[in-house]
């Protein structure tokens, strides 16, 4: 798995994620990583059926099963939507792809590195195709998560809790130390 870093806005480099994190802290690239997260978050919020380009997907129609009479037996209405090579696909931002792969999205198959979605809910090909894309959008939005930025109020509260627990721990250690010192003096 690799991470993309843009250096000075001029060059894009694929690197190991651990190297990227270390280097970004050392040389101040963390703002670029945060901006990529912001872009991915914005992409996720704006994701809709209109944003998905059909050229990345393979669409196949088959005979559907279940009720529907002769229409089911004669017309290929079941839609199977496949996005091959998810890890190499340029449709999604890197942060989104990594979350879809690592969190095991419902429709993701790691063996073939693809997303496969089927729909045979209606008697119409186009409605089933649209339903497949809707399932994909819903699943991506359900799987991917970006933490919200913490408020200053919350950060101050966390720091005060941390300081308070630290003081309690040190006070308890001091008490135990004094108790042990008194034992040594008795003997």
N, C-alpha and C positions, 0 to 999 in steps of 0.2 A: 504494500500500500504506500502511495507516495503523496506528498503534499506539494502544492504549487505556491511558490513565493515570487512576488513581483519585486524586483530590485530597482529602486529609484524610478519606477514606472516605465522602465525601458525594456526590461528583459524578464521573461518568465522561465523559472527553473523548477524542474521536478526534483524533490529531495525527500529523504526519509523524515517522517513526522517528528521523531525525537530530535533529530538534528535541527529541524525547523524551529521547534520550541526553544531549544538551547540558544541557537543563533539569534532568534528574535529577541530573547531577553538580553543577550550580550550587546547586540548592536542596535537595539531599538526598533526592530521590525514588528513589534507587538501591535502597533497601531495598524499596520497593514493587515495582520491576521484578524484584528477586530473589525476592520472595514470589510474584509471578505465575509465575516460572519454577518455583518449588517446587510451586505448585499444578498447573502443567502436567505436571511430572515425576510427581507423585502420581497425576494423572489417567491418565497413560500406564501407570504400573505397575498401576493397578486396572482398566485397560481389559479388558473381556471381552464375550462375547455378550450378557450380561444388561444391561450398561450402555448398549448401543446401542438407541435408541428407534426402532422401525419407522416412526413417523409421518414421519420425515425422508426416507425412502427410497421410490422407486418400484420396485415389483416387477412384472416381466412374465414370463409363461411362454410359451415357443414350442416348436415341434417340435424335438426333439433329432436329431442326426445320429449315424451310426456304428452299431455292433452293438446289437441289442436286439429284433429281430424286429418283430412287428406293434405292440408297445407303443410303439416309437419313431415309427412311422408314424401312429398314431392319437391318442396322448395327448401333450398339451403338458407336457413334464417339464423342459425346459431352463429354468433360472431366470436372468434378467438383472436384476441389482440396480443401481439408479442413484441416486446422490446428486447432485441438481442444485445449481448455484450454491454451490460449496464455499466460495468467499471470503465469502459472506454467511451461511453456515450457523452457527447458534448451538450446534450439537451439540459442536463441538470448541473447546478453548481457542485463543486467538489464536496462541500460540507453536507449537502443533501444526499449525494451518492453514498458517502461514507456512513451516514446514519441509516439509510435504507439497507445497506449491506450488513452492517454490524447489528442492527436491531431486528434483523430477519423480518422484513416487511412481509405481510400476509401472502402476497402473490410472487415473491422473489424465490427463484430456484438457484441455489448456489452451484449446483452441478453444471448447469448450462449457462450460468451467469446471465440470466434473463428474467424478465417479468412477463408472466403470462396470465391473462384475464379472459374469462369466458362469460358470455351472457346469452341466454335463450329465453328471456323473460317475456318477450313480445313476439308477435307474428311478423314484425317488420325488420328487415336487415338493418336499415339506418338507425332505427330506435335501439336495436341491440348494440350496434357499433357505438352510438352515443352513450349508452348505458355502460359500456366497457370503459370509455374514457372517464365517465363520472366516477366509476369505482376506483380507477387509478388515482384521480385527483383526491378523492376522499381518503384513500389509503395512504397517500403521501402525506397529507395534512395530519392524519392520525398518527403516523409513525414518527415524523420529524418533530423535534422540539428544540427551541432555543431559549435559554434562560433569560429572564428579564434582568435589566440592570438594577442593582440594589439602590434603594434610596439612601440618602445621607443619614436619615433618621434611623433606618434599620442598621446601617453600618455602625453608628455610634452605640446603638443598643447591644449589638454583638460584641463590640469592643469592651463595653462595660461589664457584660456577663463574663467575658474571657478574663478580664482583670479581677473581678470578684472571685471567680473560681480559683484563679492563681493565688490570690491572697489567702483564701481558705485552705488551700493545699499546703502553702508554706507555713501557715499558722499551725496546722495539724502536724506537719513534719517537725516543727520546733517543739511542740508539746511532747511528741514521742521522743525526741532527742533529749529533752530535759528529764523525762521519766527514766530513760536508760542511764543517764548520768547519775541520778540519785541511787540507782541500783548498784553501780560500780563503787560508790562511796561507802556503802554499807558494808561491803565485804572487805 
